[in-house]
Amino acid sequence: MIAKGLEGVTAAETGISHIDGAKGHLVYRGQWAKDLALHHTFEEAAYLLWHGTLPTPDQLAELHEDLVQQRRLTPELRRLLDALPRSTPLMSALQCAVSSLAGDESAWPPTRWQALQLTALLPVITAYRYHQLSGTPWDEENHGEMGHAAHYLFLLFGRPATPAQIRAMNAYMVLAMEHGLNASTFAARVVASTESDIYSAVGAAIGAMKGPLHGGAPTGVIRLLDAIGAPDQAEPVLRAMLERGERLMGFGHRVYKTRDPRAEALRDVCAGLAGGDPWLDLAVHTERTAIRLLAEYKPGRELYTNVEFYAAAVMRAAGMPASLFTPTFTAARIVGWTAHVLEQAAGNRIYRPQSLYTGVMPSAT
Ligand SMILES: CC(C)(COP(=O)(O)OP(=O)(O)OC[C@H]1O[C@@H](n2cnc3c(N)ncnc32)[C@H](O)[C@@H]1OP(=O)(O)O)[C@@H](O)C(=O)NCCC(=O)NCCS
């Protein structure tokens, strides 16, 4: 029996996260991901995934300090990124930069310090490449008082983001941090299982994330929100789409057959910021209308909002073009990848599944 795509196959034991699609559960190391997104920072959730417990105030202060120290583009990284052709996509540039960090002394086993270094650096590399490609000025001032999400937005836009944008981005990054044995996390664990270094494992994960079936930008949702434009247009636009038999982008999910806890949490954050940003307001109103109309047009199908819907709204509210969606997802998921690499190393066995030969055999002589 072949499990195509390894569907239904359990390939690792993990203490990092638990997903129950039927119940709409997402747990990070014994804590509801939703609660973490609503009440904790990116740094606290990252500490939890790497260490297994939430940090004490002293541990949190130390983590913040270490991230601030590491979030600098070294001259070597800058030269490397400058040398890449303009045609190199942002995700591929990230992959090159991450691979270049490997050194003889960094081979095996992977360390939490390396996890932290990669987490600090991905937003900086992304922002530098973004400015390089868009021809906008690069301001590398390191505002040590800014948290991880706020500093990422500052690097991208050269000015402090609003409190609403920071809060929404923080919640998104916590919820996008980890999601079990998805393709990119599995890729990272497979590479780590060969006792290769963490930079190679994360490079492989970035390659997997680049694929449209995994980290593809939720451009369909942006198109939907653009077509609606203002809250009072939600009902006529959505109704017309459903009348034409079209699917509403950002609704329905293959795994979650109830409300996606990540979408729920982001909705709560966005609704709590009502009036803070027109994009978040439009998203909250559109969701409410869409759920009502989906129940009317598709009764019994249990169609709810998926995480892509609010991910798109949060990134759009922060002013991000679509080209930054997948790199931003990556800047969040790096925490899950590195936690899995550390876990793989702690109880390693090289991955070696079987394949079934379907070719011809040599003719008998
Ligand atoms: C995500 C998705 C592929 C999951 O599909 P699925 O669980 O296999 O569900 P199905 O494709 O079998 O659809 C079941 C029914 O619900 C309807 N449906 C599912 N998602 C819908 C949506 N977003 N809008 C309108 N109708 C939808 C289907 O038309 C189908 O109706 P029918 O029974 O009358 O034929 C699907 O919900 C979808 O296409 N969503 C929109 C795209 C999207 O948001 N993608 C991002 C996902 S992370």
PDBQT file of the ligand as one rigid body, heavy atoms in Angstrom, charges set to zero:
ROOT
HETATM    1  C1  LIG A 401      -9.882  24.893   0.719  1.00  0.00    +0.000 C 
HETATM    2  C2  LIG A 401     -10.802  24.001  -0.140  1.00  0.00    +0.000 C 
HETATM    3  C3  LIG A 401     -10.009  23.532  -1.385  1.00  0.00    +0.000 C 
HETATM    4  C4  LIG A 401     -11.228  22.784   0.681  1.00  0.00    +0.000 C 
HETATM    5  O1  LIG A 401     -12.045  22.034  -0.123  1.00  0.00    +0.000 OA
HETATM    6  P1  LIG A 401     -12.808  20.717   0.373  1.00  0.00    +0.000 P 
HETATM    7  O2  LIG A 401     -12.803  20.611   1.834  1.00  0.00    +0.000 OA
HETATM    8  O3  LIG A 401     -12.272  19.593  -0.385  1.00  0.00    +0.000 OA
HETATM    9  O4  LIG A 401     -14.288  21.022  -0.027  1.00  0.00    +0.000 OA
HETATM   10  P2  LIG A 401     -14.938  20.723  -1.436  1.00  0.00    +0.000 P 
HETATM   11  O5  LIG A 401     -14.091  21.274  -2.533  1.00  0.00    +0.000 OA
HETATM   12  O6  LIG A 401     -15.258  19.253  -1.461  1.00  0.00    +0.000 OA
HETATM   13  O7  LIG A 401     -16.306  21.554  -1.351  1.00  0.00    +0.000 OA
HETATM   14  C5  LIG A 401     -17.445  21.145  -0.595  1.00  0.00    +0.000 C 
HETATM   15  C6  LIG A 401     -18.632  22.044  -0.980  1.00  0.00    +0.000 C 
HETATM   16  O8  LIG A 401     -18.422  23.354  -0.423  1.00  0.00    +0.000 OA
HETATM   17  C7  LIG A 401     -18.302  24.321  -1.463  1.00  0.00    +0.000 C 
HETATM   18  N1  LIG A 401     -17.207  25.203  -1.125  1.00  0.00    +0.000 N 
HETATM   19  C8  LIG A 401     -16.036  24.862  -0.558  1.00  0.00    +0.000 A 
HETATM   20  N2  LIG A 401     -15.289  25.967  -0.367  1.00  0.00    +0.000 NA
HETATM   21  C9  LIG A 401     -16.012  27.005  -0.831  1.00  0.00    +0.000 A 
HETATM   22  C10 LIG A 401     -15.781  28.398  -0.915  1.00  0.00    +0.000 A 
HETATM   23  N3  LIG A 401     -14.637  28.919  -0.475  1.00  0.00    +0.000 N 
HETATM   24  N4  LIG A 401     -16.728  29.178  -1.454  1.00  0.00    +0.000 NA
HETATM   25  C11 LIG A 401     -17.893  28.656  -1.890  1.00  0.00    +0.000 A 
HETATM   26  N5  LIG A 401     -18.173  27.353  -1.835  1.00  0.00    +0.000 NA
HETATM   27  C12 LIG A 401     -17.252  26.531  -1.320  1.00  0.00    +0.000 A 
HETATM   28  C13 LIG A 401     -18.021  23.548  -2.733  1.00  0.00    +0.000 C 
HETATM   29  O9  LIG A 401     -18.477  24.239  -3.866  1.00  0.00    +0.000 OA
HETATM   30  C14 LIG A 401     -18.780  22.278  -2.498  1.00  0.00    +0.000 C 
HETATM   31  O10 LIG A 401     -20.125  22.552  -2.755  1.00  0.00    +0.000 OA
HETATM   32  P3  LIG A 401     -21.078  21.404  -3.388  1.00  0.00    +0.000 P 
HETATM   33  O11 LIG A 401     -21.219  20.376  -2.296  1.00  0.00    +0.000 OA
HETATM   34  O12 LIG A 401     -22.335  22.128  -3.696  1.00  0.00    +0.000 OA
HETATM   35  O13 LIG A 401     -20.373  20.873  -4.594  1.00  0.00    +0.000 OA
HETATM   36  C15 LIG A 401     -12.054  24.806  -0.555  1.00  0.00    +0.000 C 
HETATM   37  O14 LIG A 401     -12.797  25.139   0.588  1.00  0.00    +0.000 OA
HETATM   38  C16 LIG A 401     -11.747  26.037  -1.396  1.00  0.00    +0.000 C 
HETATM   39  O15 LIG A 401     -11.619  25.932  -2.619  1.00  0.00    +0.000 OA
HETATM   40  N6  LIG A 401     -11.658  27.239  -0.753  1.00  0.00    +0.000 N 
HETATM   41  C17 LIG A 401     -11.367  28.446  -1.453  1.00  0.00    +0.000 C 
HETATM   42  C18 LIG A 401      -9.883  28.584  -1.737  1.00  0.00    +0.000 C 
HETATM   43  C19 LIG A 401      -9.062  28.970  -0.510  1.00  0.00    +0.000 C 
HETATM   44  O16 LIG A 401      -9.510  29.708   0.343  1.00  0.00    +0.000 OA
HETATM   45  N7  LIG A 401      -7.825  28.451  -0.460  1.00  0.00    +0.000 N 
HETATM   46  C20 LIG A 401      -6.923  28.687   0.633  1.00  0.00    +0.000 C 
HETATM   47  C21 LIG A 401      -6.869  27.442   1.469  1.00  0.00    +0.000 C 
HETATM   48  S1  LIG A 401      -5.659  27.466   2.710  1.00  0.00    +0.000 SA
ENDROOT
TORSDOF 0
